[in-house]
C-alpha cells in the first residue's frame, strides 16, 4: 500500500487514501479457512441508510486477488475499504504467527 502513490494518479491516490481511512471503521472476520471474510462496520447504527454495513470478501490465488460484493474493484479498479481491511487483517495475522 505504501507504493500506491506510484501506481495511481494524484486524484485516484487521494481517493485511495480516503478508502484506507474508511477501512478503519470495519472489522474483518475470517470464515472457514480464511478464503472468505465477513467485513462489518463497527457501529452499524452510523452506517448510511443506502449502505449495507456488512460485506463478504473472497480471497483467491493465495492472497493475490480479492473480490468484494460491493464491486468497487471490478467497477473502478480501486480496492474498496472492505478489501483493504481484509489485507490489513491478513498481514497482522501473519505477523502474530511469526511468519514475517
N, CA, C and O atoms as CSV, one atom per row, in Angstrom:
chain,resi,resn,atom,element,x,y,z
A,1,UNK,N,N,0.809,-1.190,0.000
A,1,UNK,CA,C,0.000,0.000,0.000
A,1,UNK,C,C,0.856,1.259,0.000
A,1,UNK,O,O,0.401,2.332,-0.395
A,2,UNK,N,N,2.096,1.117,0.446
A,2,UNK,CA,C,2.983,2.266,0.526
A,2,UNK,C,C,3.269,2.820,-0.865
A,2,UNK,O,O,3.397,4.034,-1.024
A,3,UNK,N,N,3.370,1.962,-1.869
A,3,UNK,CA,C,3.706,2.396,-3.218
A,3,UNK,C,C,2.495,2.772,-4.057
A,3,UNK,O,O,2.627,2.933,-5.271
A,4,UNK,N,N,1.331,2.916,-3.460
A,4,UNK,CA,C,0.122,3.259,-4.206
A,4,UNK,C,C,0.282,4.600,-4.919
A,4,UNK,O,O,-0.293,4.800,-5.990
A,5,UNK,N,N,1.048,5.512,-4.345
A,5,UNK,CA,C,1.239,6.815,-4.985
A,5,UNK,C,C,2.008,6.700,-6.302
A,5,UNK,O,O,1.946,7.602,-7.137
A,6,UNK,N,N,2.732,5.591,-6.490
A,6,UNK,CA,C,3.462,5.382,-7.737
A,6,UNK,C,C,2.568,4.790,-8.826
A,6,UNK,O,O,2.876,4.893,-10.014
A,7,UNK,N,N,1.465,4.171,-8.417
A,7,UNK,CA,C,0.575,3.489,-9.357
A,7,UNK,C,C,-0.539,4.397,-9.846
A,7,UNK,O,O,-0.853,4.413,-11.037
A,8,UNK,N,N,-1.137,5.151,-8.937
A,8,UNK,CA,C,-2.327,5.936,-9.243
A,8,UNK,C,C,-1.983,7.380,-9.568
A,8,UNK,O,O,-0.928,7.885,-9.185
A,9,UNK,N,N,-2.896,8.038,-10.283
A,9,UNK,CA,C,-2.775,9.477,-10.484
A,9,UNK,C,C,-3.019,10.151,-9.143
A,9,UNK,O,O,-3.481,9.507,-8.201
A,10,UNK,N,N,-2.718,11.425,-9.046
A,10,UNK,CA,C,-2.871,12.144,-7.785
A,10,UNK,C,C,-4.320,12.109,-7.293
A,10,UNK,O,O,-4.560,11.938,-6.097
A,11,UNK,N,N,-5.273,12.268,-8.190
A,11,UNK,CA,C,-6.691,12.274,-7.817
A,11,UNK,C,C,-7.135,10.896,-7.318
A,11,UNK,O,O,-7.834,10.792,-6.310
A,12,UNK,N,N,-6.729,9.850,-8.022
A,12,UNK,CA,C,-7.109,8.492,-7.625
A,12,UNK,C,C,-6.382,8.104,-6.337
A,12,UNK,O,O,-6.954,7.409,-5.497
A,13,UNK,N,N,-5.142,8.538,-6.170
A,13,UNK,CA,C,-4.425,8.271,-4.931
A,13,UNK,C,C,-5.128,8.924,-3.749
A,13,UNK,O,O,-5.179,8.348,-2.663
A,14,UNK,N,N,-5.667,10.115,-3.949
A,14,UNK,CA,C,-6.427,10.796,-2.903
A,14,UNK,C,C,-7.653,9.970,-2.516
A,14,UNK,O,O,-7.972,9.843,-1.334
A,15,UNK,N,N,-8.334,9.411,-3.507
A,15,UNK,CA,C,-9.486,8.552,-3.249
A,15,UNK,C,C,-9.054,7.285,-2.513
A,15,UNK,O,O,-9.744,6.831,-1.600
A,16,UNK,N,N,-7.919,6.717,-2.903
A,16,UNK,CA,C,-7.374,5.546,-2.228
A,16,UNK,C,C,-7.133,5.844,-0.748
A,16,UNK,O,O,-7.444,5.017,0.109
A,17,UNK,N,N,-6.586,7.007,-0.449
A,17,UNK,CA,C,-6.318,7.389,0.942
A,17,UNK,C,C,-7.621,7.497,1.734
A,17,UNK,O,O,-7.674,7.095,2.897
A,18,UNK,N,N,-8.662,8.035,1.117
A,18,UNK,CA,C,-9.969,8.113,1.775
A,18,UNK,C,C,-10.501,6.714,2.074
A,18,UNK,O,O,-11.025,6.464,3.160
A,19,UNK,N,N,-10.364,5.806,1.111
A,19,UNK,CA,C,-10.830,4.431,1.320
A,19,UNK,C,C,-10.044,3.747,2.430
A,19,UNK,O,O,-10.610,2.981,3.209
A,20,UNK,N,N,-8.748,4.018,2.506
A,20,UNK,CA,C,-7.929,3.450,3.575
A,20,UNK,C,C,-8.413,3.938,4.937
A,20,UNK,O,O,-8.490,3.163,5.890
A,21,UNK,N,N,-8.736,5.216,5.022
A,21,UNK,CA,C,-9.254,5.760,6.280
A,21,UNK,C,C,-10.607,5.146,6.625
A,21,UNK,O,O,-10.868,4.845,7.790
A,22,UNK,N,N,-11.469,4.959,5.630
A,22,UNK,CA,C,-12.776,4.346,5.859
A,22,UNK,C,C,-12.630,2.904,6.342
A,22,UNK,O,O,-13.456,2.422,7.117
A,23,UNK,N,N,-11.588,2.217,5.888
A,23,UNK,CA,C,-11.396,0.813,6.264
A,23,UNK,C,C,-11.194,0.645,7.766
A,23,UNK,O,O,-11.442,-0.431,8.311
A,24,UNK,N,N,-10.749,1.694,8.429
A,24,UNK,CA,C,-10.500,1.615,9.862
A,24,UNK,C,C,-11.783,1.512,10.680
A,24,UNK,O,O,-11.733,1.209,11.872
A,25,UNK,N,N,-12.929,1.760,10.056
A,25,UNK,CA,C,-14.216,1.650,10.737
A,25,UNK,C,C,-14.815,0.251,10.622
A,25,UNK,O,O,-15.933,0.010,11.077
A,26,UNK,N,N,-14.064,-0.676,10.011
A,26,UNK,CA,C,-14.560,-2.037,9.787
A,26,UNK,C,C,-13.690,-3.056,10.495
A,26,UNK,O,O,-12.525,-2.792,10.795
A,27,UNK,N,N,-14.258,-4.217,10.760
A,27,UNK,CA,C,-13.514,-5.360,11.278
A,27,UNK,C,C,-13.711,-6.509,10.300
A,27,UNK,O,O,-14.788,-6.671,9.726
A,28,UNK,N,N,-12.672,-7.296,10.117
A,28,UNK,CA,C,-12.724,-8.447,9.209
A,28,UNK,C,C,-12.732,-9.724,10.035
A,28,UNK,O,O,-11.884,-9.924,10.905
A,29,UNK,N,N,-13.696,-10.578,9.753
A,29,UNK,CA,C,-13.838,-11.836,10.476
A,29,UNK,C,C,-13.658,-12.973,9.478
A,29,UNK,O,O,-14.438,-13.112,8.536
A,30,UNK,N,N,-12.621,-13.788,9.690
A,30,UNK,CA,C,-12.351,-14.915,8.795
A,30,UNK,C,C,-13.451,-15.955,8.939
A,30,UNK,O,O,-13.880,-16.279,10.046
A,31,UNK,N,N,-13.899,-16.472,7.801
A,31,UNK,CA,C,-14.916,-17.525,7.781
A,31,UNK,C,C,-14.281,-18.761,7.172
A,31,UNK,O,O,-13.760,-18.712,6.058
A,32,UNK,N,N,-14.322,-19.851,7.886
A,32,UNK,CA,C,-13.754,-21.099,7.373
A,32,UNK,C,C,-12.244,-21.069,7.345
A,32,UNK,O,O,-11.597,-20.803,8.358
A,33,UNK,N,N,-11.687,-21.341,6.182
A,33,UNK,CA,C,-10.237,-21.497,6.029
A,33,UNK,C,C,-9.517,-20.186,5.703
A,33,UNK,O,O,-8.366,-20.222,5.266
A,34,UNK,N,N,-10.149,-19.050,5.899
A,34,UNK,CA,C,-9.511,-17.762,5.658
A,34,UNK,C,C,-9.560,-17.311,4.217
A,34,UNK,O,O,-8.891,-16.346,3.848
A,35,UNK,N,N,-10.347,-17.997,3.386
A,35,UNK,CA,C,-10.501,-17.577,1.997
A,35,UNK,C,C,-11.735,-16.709,1.813
A,35,UNK,O,O,-11.986,-16.192,0.724
A,36,UNK,N,N,-12.500,-16.553,2.882
A,36,UNK,CA,C,-13.671,-15.689,2.845
A,36,UNK,C,C,-13.721,-14.919,4.157
A,36,UNK,O,O,-13.475,-15.473,5.229
A,37,UNK,N,N,-14.038,-13.649,4.057
A,37,UNK,CA,C,-14.121,-12.781,5.228
A,37,UNK,C,C,-15.459,-12.056,5.218
A,37,UNK,O,O,-15.957,-11.640,4.172
A,38,UNK,N,N,-16.020,-11.917,6.401
A,38,UNK,CA,C,-17.176,-11.062,6.601
A,38,UNK,C,C,-16.618,-9.764,7.179
A,38,UNK,O,O,-16.008,-9.759,8.248
A,39,UNK,N,N,-16.833,-8.678,6.467
A,39,UNK,CA,C,-16.318,-7.378,6.891
A,39,UNK,C,C,-17.513,-6.557,7.362
A,39,UNK,O,O,-18.459,-6.317,6.612
A,40,UNK,N,N,-17.448,-6.134,8.614
A,40,UNK,CA,C,-18.596,-5.487,9.237
A,40,UNK,C,C,-18.181,-4.155,9.854
A,40,UNK,O,O,-17.119,-4.039,10.466
A,41,UNK,N,N,-19.034,-3.161,9.682
A,41,UNK,CA,C,-18.805,-1.850,10.292
A,41,UNK,C,C,-18.904,-1.990,11.808
A,41,UNK,O,O,-19.768,-2.710,12.309
A,42,UNK,N,N,-18.028,-1.309,12.540
A,42,UNK,CA,C,-18.033,-1.404,13.995
A,42,UNK,C,C,-19.343,-0.905,14.608
A,42,UNK,O,O,-19.799,-1.441,15.618
A,43,UNK,N,N,-19.945,0.113,14.005
A,43,UNK,CA,C,-21.179,0.680,14.529
A,43,UNK,C,C,-22.207,0.744,13.406
A,43,UNK,O,O,-22.277,1.732,12.676
A,44,UNK,N,N,-22.998,-0.307,13.273
A,44,UNK,CA,C,-23.966,-0.391,12.177
A,44,UNK,C,C,-25.012,0.720,12.232
A,44,UNK,O,O,-25.632,1.023,11.212
A,45,UNK,N,N,-25.221,1.327,13.385
A,45,UNK,CA,C,-26.185,2.425,13.505
A,45,UNK,C,C,-25.696,3.699,12.822
A,45,UNK,O,O,-26.498,4.570,12.484
A,46,UNK,N,N,-24.389,3.811,12.619
A,46,UNK,CA,C,-23.819,5.011,11.991
A,46,UNK,C,C,-23.667,4.871,10.477
A,46,UNK,O,O,-23.277,5.825,9.804
A,47,UNK,N,N,-23.969,3.696,9.940
A,47,UNK,CA,C,-23.833,3.454,8.501
A,47,UNK,C,C,-24.969,4.164,7.768
A,47,UNK,O,O,-26.115,4.141,8.216
A,48,UNK,N,N,-24.646,4.789,6.649
A,48,UNK,CA,C,-25.664,5.490,5.872
A,48,UNK,C,C,-26.757,4.513,5.442
A,48,UNK,O,O,-26.495,3.324,5.262
A,49,UNK,N,N,-27.959,5.008,5.280
A,49,UNK,CA,C,-29.113,4.140,5.035
A,49,UNK,C,C,-29.007,3.331,3.744
A,49,UNK,O,O,-29.595,2.253,3.653
A,50,UNK,N,N,-28.280,3.817,2.753
A,50,UNK,CA,C,-28.149,3.100,1.486
A,50,UNK,C,C,-27.018,2.075,1.517
A,50,UNK,O,O,-26.854,1.300,0.575
A,51,UNK,N,N,-26.244,2.071,2.588
A,51,UNK,CA,C,-25.086,1.176,2.718
A,51,UNK,C,C,-25.452,-0.025,3.573
A,51,UNK,O,O,-26.155,0.111,4.575
A,52,UNK,N,N,-24.980,-1.191,3.184
A,52,UNK,CA,C,-25.291,-2.406,3.932
A,52,UNK,C,C,-24.592,-2.465,5.286
A,52,UNK,O,O,-25.210,-2.844,6.282
A,53,UNK,N,N,-23.333,-2.102,5.336
A,53,UNK,CA,C,-22.584,-2.164,6.576
A,53,UNK,C,C,-21.898,-3.496,6.819
A,53,UNK,O,O,-21.068,-3.612,7.721
A,54,UNK,N,N,-22.237,-4.504,6.019
A,54,UNK,CA,C,-21.663,-5.845,6.157
A,54,UNK,C,C,-21.440,-6.407,4.742
A,54,UNK,O,O,-22.373,-6.476,3.943
A,55,UNK,N,N,-20.200,-6.804,4.444
A,55,UNK,CA,C,-19.862,-7.273,3.107
A,55,UNK,C,C,-19.038,-8.560,3.188
A,55,UNK,O,O,-18.376,-8.826,4.191
A,56,UNK,N,N,-19.091,-9.349,2.120
A,56,UNK,CA,C,-18.294,-10.566,2.017
A,56,UNK,C,C,-17.151,-10.319,1.047
A,56,UNK,O,O,-17.362,-9.844,-0.069
A,57,UNK,N,N,-15.931,-10.648,1.483
A,57,UNK,CA,C,-14.742,-10.513,0.646
A,57,UNK,C,C,-14.164,-11.906,0.434
A,57,UNK,O,O,-13.948,-12.646,1.393
A,58,UNK,N,N,-13.915,-12.263,-0.824
A,58,UNK,CA,C,-13.309,-13.541,-1.188
A,58,UNK,C,C,-11.819,-13.325,-1.461
A,58,UNK,O,O,-11.434,-12.377,-2.145
A,59,UNK,N,N,-10.994,-14.210,-0.920
A,59,UNK,CA,C,-9.547,-14.175,-1.157
A,59,UNK,C,C,-9.232,-15.323,-2.109
A,59,UNK,O,O,-9.589,-16.472,-1.851
A,60,UNK,N,N,-8.554,-14.998,-3.222
A,60,UNK,CA,C,-8.248,-16.004,-4.240
A,60,UNK,C,C,-6.769,-15.946,-4.597
A,60,UNK,O,O,-6.082,-14.971,-4.292
A,61,UNK,N,N,-6.297,-16.980,-5.234
A,61,UNK,CA,C,-4.921,-17.085,-5.719
A,61,UNK,C,C,-3.900,-16.778,-4.613
A,61,UNK,O,O,-2.984,-15.978,-4.802
A,62,UNK,N,N,-4.076,-17.426,-3.464
A,62,UNK,CA,C,-3.164,-17.274,-2.328
A,62,UNK,C,C,-2.962,-15.816,-1.898
A,62,UNK,O,O,-1.852,-15.408,-1.558
A,63,UNK,N,N,-4.035,-15.052,-1.918
A,63,UNK,CA,C,-3.974,-13.668,-1.458
A,63,UNK,C,C,-3.555,-12.665,-2.503
A,63,UNK,O,O,-3.322,-11.502,-2.172
A,64,UNK,N,N,-3.450,-13.072,-3.753
A,64,UNK,CA,C,-3.078,-12.144,-4.815
A,64,UNK,C,C,-4.296,-11.453,-5.429
A,64,UNK,O,O,-4.159,-10.418,-6.082
A,65,UNK,N,N,-5.476,-12.018,-5.222
A,65,UNK,CA,C,-6.698,-11.470,-5.811
A,65,UNK,C,C,-7.789,-11.439,-4.750
A,65,UNK,O,O,-8.012,-12.419,-4.039
A,66,UNK,N,N,-8.460,-10.309,-4.658
A,66,UNK,CA,C,-9.545,-10.119,-3.706
A,66,UNK,C,C,-10.787,-9.670,-4.468
A,66,UNK,O,O,-10.702,-8.934,-5.452
A,67,UNK,N,N,-11.929,-10.126,-3.995
A,67,UNK,CA,C,-13.185,-9.749,-4.619
A,67,UNK,C,C,-14.204,-9.443,-3.527
A,67,UNK,O,O,-14.454,-10.273,-2.652
A,68,UNK,N,N,-14.788,-8.254,-3.582
A,68,UNK,CA,C,-15.788,-7.840,-2.597
A,68,UNK,C,C,-17.139,-7.731,-3.275
A,68,UNK,O,O,-17.231,-7.362,-4.446
A,69,UNK,N,N,-18.177,-8.051,-2.538
A,69,UNK,CA,C,-19.507,-7.993,-3.117
A,69,UNK,C,C,-19.953,-6.567,-3.440
A,69,UNK,O,O,-20.919,-6.386,-4.181
A,70,UNK,N,N,-19.268,-5.542,-2.897
A,70,UNK,CA,C,-19.644,-4.161,-3.236
A,70,UNK,C,C,-19.271,-3.839,-4.686
A,70,UNK,O,O,-19.882,-2.960,-5.294
A,71,UNK,N,N,-18.275,-4.539,-5.250
A,71,UNK,CA,C,-17.932,-4.413,-6.661
A,71,UNK,C,C,-17.100,-3.206,-7.048
A,71,UNK,O,O,-16.922,-2.949,-8.238
A,72,UNK,N,N,-16.582,-2.456,-6.083
A,72,UNK,CA,C,-15.804,-1.257,-6.414
A,72,UNK,C,C,-14.561,-1.607,-7.229
A,72,UNK,O,O,-14.249,-0.932,-8.209
A,73,UNK,N,N,-13.854,-2.659,-6.825
A,73,UNK,CA,C,-12.629,-3.016,-7.544
A,73,UNK,C,C,-12.923,-3.403,-8.993
A,73,UNK,O,O,-12.233,-2.960,-9.911
A,74,UNK,N,N,-13.939,-4.220,-9.190
A,74,UNK,CA,C,-14.284,-4.653,-10.550
A,74,UNK,C,C,-14.788,-3.477,-11.396
A,74,UNK,O,O,-14.559,-3.432,-12.605
A,75,UNK,N,N,-15.461,-2.548,-10.764
A,75,UNK,CA,C,-16.038,-1.418,-11.496
A,75,UNK,C,C,-15.029,-0.303,-11.753
A,75,UNK,O,O,-15.007,0.285,-12.834
A,76,UNK,N,N,-14.188,-0.015,-10.748
A,76,UNK,CA,C,-13.326,1.165,-10.820
A,76,UNK,C,C,-11.838,0.830,-10.844
A,76,UNK,O,O,-11.022,1.675,-11.214
A,77,UNK,N,N,-11.473,-0.398,-10.452
A,77,UNK,CA,C,-10.067,-0.785,-10.428
A,77,UNK,C,C,-9.327,-0.323,-9.186
A,77,UNK,O,O,-8.096,-0.308,-9.150
A,78,UNK,N,N,-10.086,0.050,-8.173
A,78,UNK,CA,C,-9.517,0.530,-6.925
A,78,UNK,C,C,-10.045,-0.345,-5.796
A,78,UNK,O,O,-11.256,-0.543,-5.697
A,79,UNK,N,N,-9.167,-0.877,-4.940
A,79,UNK,CA,C,-9.665,-1.744,-3.864
A,79,UNK,C,C,-10.552,-0.943,-2.908
A,79,UNK,O,O,-10.228,0.183,-2.533
A,80,UNK,N,N,-11.666,-1.545,-2.528
A,80,UNK,CA,C,-12.592,-0.884,-1.612
A,80,UNK,C,C,-12.056,-0.949,-0.184
A,80,UNK,O,O,-11.079,-1.643,0.096
A,81,UNK,N,N,-12.707,-0.218,0.706
A,81,UNK,CA,C,-12.269,-0.211,2.107
A,81,UNK,C,C,-12.428,-1.583,2.746
A,81,UNK,O,O,-11.729,-1.898,3.709
A,82,UNK,N,N,-13.341,-2.407,2.224
A,82,UNK,CA,C,-13.549,-3.754,2.772
A,82,UNK,C,C,-12.364,-4.658,2.429
A,82,UNK,O,O,-11.890,-5.417,3.274
A,83,UNK,N,N,-11.893,-4.573,1.196
A,83,UNK,CA,C,-10.719,-5.346,0.782
A,83,UNK,C,C,-9.479,-4.863,1.539
A,83,UNK,O,O,-8.655,-5.672,1.965
A,84,UNK,N,N,-9.351,-3.563,1.702
A,84,UNK,CA,C,-8.205,-3.028,2.426
A,84,UNK,C,C,-8.193,-3.523,3.869
A,84,UNK,O,O,-7.129,-3.822,4.410
A,85,UNK,N,N,-9.372,-3.613,4.500
A,85,UNK,CA,C,-9.438,-4.112,5.879
A,85,UNK,C,C,-9.015,-5.575,5.936
A,85,UNK,O,O,-8.330,-5.984,6.874
A,86,UNK,N,N,-9.414,-6.368,4.945
A,86,UNK,CA,C,-9.011,-7.779,4.912
A,86,UNK,C,C,-7.501,-7.882,4.715
A,86,UNK,O,O,-6.856,-8.710,5.358
A,87,UNK,N,N,-6.929,-7.064,3.845
A,87,UNK,CA,C,-5.479,-7.087,3.626
A,87,UNK,C,C,-4.734,-6.779,4.919
A,87,UNK,O,O,-3.766,-7.464,5.251
A,88,UNK,N,N,-5.165,-5.773,5.641
A,88,UNK,CA,C,-4.527,-5.421,6.910
A,88,UNK,C,C,-4.695,-6.557,7.910
A,88,UNK,O,O,-3.754,-6.902,8.626
A,89,UNK,N,N,-5.878,-7.134,7.962
A,89,UNK,CA,C,-6.152,-8.230,8.888
A,89,UNK,C,C,-5.267,-9.443,8.580
A,89,UNK,O,O,-4.721,-10.058,9.497
A,90,UNK,N,N,-5.123,-9.785,7.314
A,90,UNK,CA,C,-4.274,-10.919,6.916
A,90,UNK,C,C,-2.811,-10.646,7.257
A,90,UNK,O,O,-2.105,-11.536,7.732
A,91,UNK,N,N,-2.362,-9.431,7.019
A,91,UNK,CA,C,-0.982,-9.062,7.318
A,91,UNK,C,C,-0.718,-9.160,8.816
A,91,UNK,O,O,0.325,-9.667,9.231
A,92,UNK,N,N,-1.656,-8.678,9.630
A,92,UNK,CA,C,-1.491,-8.730,11.078
A,92,UNK,C,C,-1.475,-10.183,11.566
A,92,UNK,O,O,-0.741,-10.526,12.493
A,93,UNK,N,N,-2.288,-11.028,10.934
A,93,UNK,CA,C,-2.313,-12.440,11.315
A,93,UNK,C,C,-0.968,-13.100,11.007
A,93,UNK,O,O,-0.495,-13.928,11.786
A,94,UNK,N,N,-0.351,-12.742,9.881
A,94,UNK,CA,C,0.968,-13.276,9.534
A,94,UNK,C,C,2.014,-12.832,10.538
A,94,UNK,O,O,2.887,-13.611,10.919
A,95,UNK,N,N,1.928,-11.580,10.968
A,95,UNK,CA,C,2.889,-11.073,11.941
A,95,UNK,C,C,2.778,-11.794,13.279
A,95,UNK,O,O,3.790,-12.127,13.895
A,96,UNK,N,N,1.553,-12.034,13.727
A,96,UNK,CA,C,1.362,-12.681,15.031
A,96,UNK,C,C,1.695,-14.156,14.996
A,96,UNK,O,O,1.976,-14.752,16.036
A,97,UNK,N,N,1.669,-14.764,13.803
A,97,UNK,CA,C,2.029,-16.185,13.666
A,97,UNK,C,C,3.530,-16.379,13.524
A,97,UNK,O,O,4.013,-17.511,13.515
A,98,UNK,N,N,4.267,-15.282,13.413
A,98,UNK,CA,C,5.720,-15.375,13.305
A,98,UNK,C,C,6.201,-15.700,11.908
A,98,UNK,O,O,7.345,-16.121,11.735
A,99,UNK,N,N,5.351,-15.513,10.897
A,99,UNK,CA,C,5.746,-15.795,9.522
A,99,UNK,C,C,6.732,-14.756,9.021
A,99,UNK,O,O,7.617,-15.071,8.226
A,100,UNK,N,N,6.585,-13.513,9.481
A,100,UNK,CA,C,7.462,-12.437,8.997
A,100,UNK,C,C,8.655,-12.324,9.873
A,100,UNK,O,O,9.517,-11.477,9.637
